[in-house]
């Protein structure tokens, strides 16, 4: 599904990411962990063709992401609130995304109806612009927007940040349900080791831009990661 080959990104002679080879399989629930500056957001930015690699390439569904846009209809992402359109209401934004992904209003409404618990009565019919929501509620809008159009690859950067404990629990439930679909590949980056382990069947840890751990999730994974980052 996703193939990384001899990938690196450097700024002014300093390499911030260097991954020689990495493959993420279709249907995998993939967790990316690491300290600040480890390269997590850089990796996602390269994966989404937001920045250009210094060397190497990434392929998504067989398409090299910096040479074609054919992978985009298959992929949805939310990295931060800059992905939103602040002067729209949530409904306007959802319908806009739906239109981009070939979904009519009825399709979008049917999807949104599944996530009333996650919205907690704070998003829909609020008559507020997205820019006037809290960061947590903006994140709710961005995360659910990624599900419109049934993408095959979903990328979420720090999805648990700025969410209250109840919403974090509900989000974990959503991600686990997505991960149960063998046709959907979910990539989650987070500082929260426990949340990431709970929603991922594979964890990759980055340190100073390089892969230092690549493990299948088990009962021991959280302890192993806590020991590594405690050093």
Legacy VTK file of the C-alpha trace (Angstrom):
# vtk DataFile Version 3.0
C-alpha trace
ASCII
DATASET POLYDATA
POINTS 231 float
0.000 0.000 0.000
2.651 2.550 1.109
6.295 2.084 0.152
9.190 4.248 1.320
12.522 3.977 -0.480
15.755 5.804 0.453
13.706 8.711 1.797
15.361 11.701 3.402
14.616 15.341 4.129
17.266 17.914 4.931
17.192 21.612 5.739
20.346 23.686 5.376
22.502 20.592 5.496
20.773 19.080 8.543
18.937 15.818 7.941
15.647 15.700 9.854
14.332 12.444 8.381
16.105 9.401 6.946
14.162 6.192 6.268
15.861 3.737 3.928
13.026 1.244 3.469
9.604 0.910 5.038
6.377 -0.702 3.875
2.916 -0.206 5.330
0.505 -2.911 4.258
-3.075 -2.430 3.133
-5.442 -2.740 6.061
-2.738 -2.036 8.621
-3.343 0.192 11.621
0.009 1.965 11.840
1.144 4.027 14.824
4.026 6.497 14.641
5.599 7.663 17.901
8.567 9.786 18.878
9.656 12.867 20.775
9.377 16.407 19.442
11.667 16.773 16.440
11.730 13.021 15.773
10.405 13.523 12.244
6.786 12.386 12.578
5.149 15.451 11.044
7.894 15.653 8.408
7.102 12.082 7.405
3.382 12.787 7.104
4.091 15.990 5.169
6.203 14.028 2.688
3.531 11.347 2.465
0.984 14.023 1.547
3.319 15.817 -0.899
3.238 18.985 1.215
7.030 19.139 1.070
9.536 17.617 -1.341
11.996 14.891 -0.313
15.701 15.572 -0.500
16.284 12.005 -1.672
14.137 8.966 -2.357
10.394 8.667 -2.722
7.118 7.473 -1.255
4.569 5.432 -3.175
0.927 5.316 -2.120
-1.165 2.600 -3.802
1.516 2.290 -6.458
1.661 6.025 -7.216
4.747 8.114 -6.421
3.208 10.916 -4.401
5.413 13.744 -5.670
4.956 12.825 -9.336
1.204 12.288 -9.699
-2.059 13.127 -7.950
-3.656 9.737 -8.666
-3.285 8.713 -5.011
-5.277 11.668 -3.682
-8.817 10.291 -4.249
-7.790 7.284 -2.144
-6.313 9.293 0.722
-7.694 11.566 3.444
-5.812 13.344 6.198
-6.018 15.773 9.066
-2.762 17.174 10.402
-3.925 20.390 12.048
-6.530 23.156 11.852
-4.823 24.683 8.802
-6.576 21.899 6.852
-9.943 23.455 7.753
-11.736 26.420 6.182
-12.444 28.663 9.121
-15.085 30.899 7.553
-17.410 27.950 6.856
-19.804 26.305 9.277
-19.132 22.610 9.966
-22.015 21.608 7.693
-20.706 23.791 4.855
-17.250 22.302 5.285
-18.516 18.716 5.340
-20.590 19.289 2.196
-17.604 20.947 0.501
-15.414 17.934 1.243
-18.232 15.657 0.133
-18.485 17.460 -3.184
-14.734 17.026 -3.726
-15.118 13.309 -3.060
-18.193 12.746 -5.196
-20.630 12.569 -2.287
-24.007 14.333 -2.261
-25.565 15.934 0.814
-27.566 12.815 1.629
-24.373 10.737 1.581
-22.632 13.186 3.901
-25.615 13.460 6.247
-25.764 9.662 6.495
-22.112 9.581 7.537
-22.469 12.429 10.042
-25.446 10.735 11.675
-23.111 7.948 12.807
-20.958 10.324 14.842
-23.470 12.200 16.996
-21.859 10.779 20.140
-18.415 11.962 19.037
-19.764 15.441 18.237
-21.475 15.511 21.643
-24.043 18.047 20.451
-21.351 20.713 20.008
-20.726 20.700 16.253
-23.788 20.354 14.045
-26.544 22.993 14.002
-24.410 25.289 16.135
-24.655 28.184 13.641
-20.993 28.920 14.329
-18.053 29.234 11.990
-15.294 26.671 12.384
-12.849 29.424 13.341
-14.977 30.178 16.428
-14.785 26.648 17.821
-12.305 25.474 20.430
-9.266 23.605 19.119
-10.793 20.365 20.371
-14.004 20.896 18.442
-12.090 22.001 15.365
-10.240 18.689 15.599
-13.536 16.792 15.738
-14.592 18.483 12.486
-11.267 17.700 10.789
-11.182 14.063 11.873
-14.724 13.225 10.759
-14.172 15.070 7.460
-11.428 12.546 6.653
-14.014 9.761 6.645
-16.148 11.282 3.889
-16.008 9.329 0.634
-14.658 6.100 2.139
-10.919 6.742 1.652
-8.566 3.769 1.656
-5.767 5.621 3.498
-6.499 7.818 6.528
-3.701 9.898 8.075
-4.146 11.581 11.475
-1.427 13.615 13.169
-1.804 13.947 16.959
-5.549 13.202 16.847
-5.860 12.890 20.644
-4.347 16.291 21.473
-6.803 18.954 22.761
-9.544 16.364 23.263
-11.115 15.693 26.662
-10.880 12.154 28.076
-14.401 11.168 27.009
-13.795 12.305 23.441
-10.430 10.520 23.374
-12.204 7.315 24.352
-14.792 7.824 21.600
-12.088 8.581 19.052
-10.232 5.386 19.917
-13.449 3.489 19.277
-13.788 5.153 15.839
-10.172 4.383 14.878
-10.509 0.764 15.993
-13.658 0.388 13.865
-11.788 1.804 10.863
-8.911 -0.576 11.512
-11.288 -3.531 11.399
-11.880 -2.838 7.685
-9.249 -4.774 5.684
-9.520 -2.203 2.886
-8.647 0.782 5.090
-5.119 1.692 6.158
-4.947 4.012 9.163
-1.826 5.977 10.108
-1.807 7.718 13.483
0.980 9.845 14.933
0.878 10.724 18.612
2.944 11.604 21.663
0.546 9.510 23.727
2.045 6.032 23.775
-0.903 4.315 25.410
-3.501 5.697 22.997
-1.327 4.834 20.015
-0.717 1.276 21.180
-4.434 0.781 21.802
-5.442 1.717 18.238
-2.485 0.296 16.270
-1.470 -3.219 15.286
2.009 -1.985 14.377
4.163 0.718 15.971
7.150 2.494 14.474
9.226 4.729 16.718
11.327 7.535 15.265
14.337 9.111 16.943
16.219 11.970 15.322
14.576 11.161 12.016
15.396 7.465 11.904
13.404 4.321 12.628
14.592 2.867 15.933
11.739 0.413 16.575
9.290 -1.391 14.295
7.139 -3.797 16.286
3.836 -5.625 16.029
1.606 -4.555 18.890
1.346 -6.996 21.788
0.644 -6.906 25.516
4.275 -5.912 26.056
4.439 -3.082 23.525
3.486 -0.220 25.833
6.025 -1.304 28.460
8.719 -1.684 25.782
8.068 1.821 24.442
7.910 3.369 27.917
11.274 1.821 28.761
12.801 3.094 25.529
11.589 6.680 25.953
12.409 6.753 29.665
16.133 6.518 28.932
LINES 1 232
231 0 1 2 3 4 5 6 7 8 9 10 11 12 13 14 15 16 17 18 19 20 21 22 23 24 25 26 27 28 29 30 31 32 33 34 35 36 37 38 39 40 41 42 43 44 45 46 47 48 49 50 51 52 53 54 55 56 57 58 59 60 61 62 63 64 65 66 67 68 69 70 71 72 73 74 75 76 77 78 79 80 81 82 83 84 85 86 87 88 89 90 91 92 93 94 95 96 97 98 99 100 101 102 103 104 105 106 107 108 109 110 111 112 113 114 115 116 117 118 119 120 121 122 123 124 125 126 127 128 129 130 131 132 133 134 135 136 137 138 139 140 141 142 143 144 145 146 147 148 149 150 151 152 153 154 155 156 157 158 159 160 161 162 163 164 165 166 167 168 169 170 171 172 173 174 175 176 177 178 179 180 181 182 183 184 185 186 187 188 189 190 191 192 193 194 195 196 197 198 199 200 201 202 203 204 205 206 207 208 209 210 211 212 213 214 215 216 217 218 219 220 221 222 223 224 225 226 227 228 229 230
